Amino acid sequence: MLSDFKSLFRQSIIYALAPILTKLMGFVLLPLFNKTFLPQGMGVVALLDATLQIATVVIGFCLYSGFFRFYWDKEVQGHQKSLFYTITVFQIFLAIVIYIIAFFNLTSISNLIFNKSQYGWYLHIVLISALLQVIMYMPSTLMRLQENPRLYVSANAVQLLITLLSTLYFILYLKTGIEGIYYGQIAGCVAYLIAVFSYTLRNMTFTFERKLLVEVIKFCFPIFLSAVAILVLNITDKFFLKSDLSGLGVYNQGYKLANTLNMFIVTSINFAIQPMIYKKMNESDNTRFYAKLMTYEAYVTMFFGLAMMVFGLEISKLLSGGVVEFYDAWQIMPYIIYAVVFGMMKDMAVTGLNIVKRTKSIMFIVIIIALLNIVFNTLLIPYMGSHGAALAKMISTLLFFVFILIASQKAYYIPYEYSRLAQLLIVAGLLFGVSVFVNTWNPAWRIIIKTFIICIFPFILYVTRFYTPMEVQVIKSGWYKWKNPEMFSENFKNLLKGNKNN
């Protein structure tokens, strides 16, 4: 099992490069966006981004999830290339059909979202960006399944560079305004698809597997309905706050900063572990592996989440673009960070239901949570404003985790370490509470104290006996190996070599 976690760690480092680079680009551009578009304009961007999420979910139909599930299935062995071809062709066909339908209804969609018809062109650009992003899903998924992180990172680096340069060109030179953001996305997607074109063709056998496609669609349909409900959970707050675009812009700033945790840590780890989860589902020690996996991922996520919460004020000021209204975005971050942690645990807890193919249970739970989220937003926003929206998100995600956990444990029991998970959440929350009291201090002292608060997190867990004896031994071994800065280069090379061998 230890070798599995070492392999997972190596892959996570490499897979993390793509989302990290993407978010770094976002950090570079965020001050420019804030300064150029101001809170009201960023409120418009928030609604356009929400629309982009809707489009990608509807066009994508979660077909990549079916590809993940069936790729390692015994019945598919020998037909993996034709399965890849079949799903890719169907994905492109579905994307074109939905694009045509939406294109002839852009004015109506604009009126529905903005209560104005003038945003139809913006929505058209967003729709094209969504279409291209969905087409990217299949080659990206195949790279993860084949554990080809180098190509994955290279292709994403090309996309990142073209997106960055194109966005700067459209906004700074051509002065296109908000649509320049999405022109940049389109250029980056086209560059990505060109970069992986030959790889995509090499992994295709031009045989259309009709029966397999039907099975994939049956598997994906409940997941798609769940994704729609999750979408409602994720974007409801934006539409509840749309009457005040400036307030929405500030709220979305805090939301995006906190959600960086999801992209930096959770998504990169999940990219690495998802293939491994299904590869191990027939092994004897798989349940213990899944339990440890949730604990370790929660540990890493909560550590970085704590750092972001503690330095939330400083991060908000740094990326505000000098616009004072964005300073208050840090107040939204703790709610969303805890929501990210609960969401990560939910993603791990759903493993049992996926293994036994009971995805319909997920669908019903997600629908219930989505409805509850609407109720929470309705009740809390009138009294708490944007804080109410963030709190509704956190509560809904916690309930989502609890309901999924209960259903999954009944279907496929996994001995999760509940007490250790609770320790992580409580200790991090208490330390953040302490850090709030130093926000009014002198900046130099504030940074020193906050850094100390973050550093003592793992030591407090040691005092509370969070670590097992074996984990303590592994930590000590790792410390002796990595404590010498002169050995960083050699150790990192060995890490990458190990990943290649695996």
Summary of the structure (lengths in Angstrom):
residues: 502
radius of gyration: 22.7
end to end distance: 13.8
largest distance: 67.0
contacts: 1696
relative contact order: 0.11
helix: 85%
strand: 0%
